[in-house]
């Protein structure tokens, strides 16, 4: 699963791998652009931006969640 705006890019870049594994690539508007969620019969790989950010922050000892807000320019 990837964001719909990422779907064509990922489909083109991963076409051979997806076909070799008989996998389907699904567009999911609930995901943030740049992340993905892989689901199979043996498990789930959560590579969403939110999860990757939480793990990176936790490795630095910070309990900080992801925000998708763009920084505002200060005048």
VMD Tcl script that draws the C-alpha trace (Angstrom):
set ca {
  {0.00 0.00 0.00}
  {1.25 3.44 -0.96}
  {-0.28 6.90 -1.25}
  {-2.15 7.33 -4.56}
  {0.28 10.07 -5.67}
  {3.18 7.61 -5.24}
  {1.44 4.67 -6.91}
  {2.60 5.17 -10.53}
  {6.20 5.84 -9.46}
  {6.38 2.75 -7.26}
  {4.55 0.60 -9.82}
  {7.10 1.54 -12.48}
  {10.14 1.05 -10.26}
  {9.03 -2.19 -8.64}
  {7.14 -3.83 -11.53}
  {9.56 -6.74 -11.93}
  {9.73 -7.50 -8.21}
  {5.97 -7.29 -7.78}
  {5.36 -9.56 -10.78}
  {7.96 -12.10 -9.64}
  {6.25 -12.39 -6.26}
  {2.68 -12.24 -7.52}
  {2.14 -9.15 -5.36}
  {-0.38 -6.36 -5.81}
  {0.35 -2.68 -5.31}
  {-2.59 -0.80 -3.84}
  {-3.23 2.93 -3.59}
  {-4.28 3.97 -0.08}
  {-5.09 7.64 0.58}
  {-4.81 7.01 4.33}
  {-1.02 6.72 3.97}
  {1.27 9.75 3.93}
  {3.27 10.24 0.74}
  {6.65 8.55 0.90}
  {5.59 5.73 3.19}
  {4.34 2.24 2.53}
  {2.68 -0.64 4.28}
  {3.44 -4.20 3.20}
  {0.96 -6.90 4.21}
  {1.41 -10.60 3.56}
  {0.26 -13.91 4.94}
  {3.41 -14.07 7.10}
  {3.38 -10.56 8.54}
  {3.20 -6.80 8.17}
  {6.00 -4.32 7.48}
  {5.03 -0.81 8.54}
  {7.30 1.60 6.66}
  {4.97 4.58 6.99}
  {6.62 7.93 7.62}
  {4.92 8.16 10.99}
  {6.34 4.83 12.20}
  {9.80 5.47 10.76}
  {9.87 8.89 12.45}
  {8.77 7.45 15.82}
  {11.51 4.81 15.65}
  {14.18 7.34 14.70}
  {13.11 9.73 17.46}
  {12.97 6.89 20.01}
  {16.53 5.89 19.13}
  {17.52 9.41 20.23}
  {15.48 9.11 23.42}
  {12.75 11.45 22.19}
  {9.03 10.69 22.38}
  {7.98 12.84 19.45}
  {5.27 12.01 16.94}
  {5.27 12.87 13.24}
  {3.45 16.00 12.10}
  {2.75 16.60 8.45}
  {2.53 20.36 8.86}
  {4.88 22.38 6.70}
  {6.97 24.93 8.62}
  {5.72 28.51 8.40}
  {8.03 31.20 7.11}
  {8.79 33.75 9.77}
  {8.89 37.36 8.63}
}
mol new
graphics top color blue
foreach p $ca { graphics top sphere $p radius 0.5 }
foreach p [lrange $ca 0 end-1] q [lrange $ca 1 end] { graphics top cylinder $p $q radius 0.2 }
display resetview
